[in-house]
Amino acid sequence: MSHEPEESSRDGLEYVNLTDPTDSTSVQKLQANADPQNNQNLVLGWFAARGRLYTIETATDLLSPNWQPLAGATDIVGDNSLRLMINSVSGMGFYRLRTRLQRP
């Protein structure tokens, strides 16, 4: 009997994000921390896997259909390293990390 991946694996998102659909702790995480040298900045960090392109998007409302790419944080090439972006905070906002395969 073969194992069927959970429904959330639609469109191959687990493959793209290198996560395991059978493990609820296997997720791609975007970390956000205050910049210790400038409290007006937020440091965003994630592990960027080789063969992937990453874009950080931002919105003022989680339910917004209008997420916008963060300036300077589009199509970042993964290289199997921790990537950090510093963003100047000007109010309340939300961030998400979009991942797609890098095509040859």
Buried (B, 14 or more C-beta within 10 A) or exposed (E): EEEEEEEEBEEEEBEBBBBEBEEEEEEBEBEBEEBEEEEEBBBBBBBBBEBBBBBBBBBEEEEEEEBEEBEEBEEBEBEEEEBEBEBEBEEEBBBEBBBEEBEE
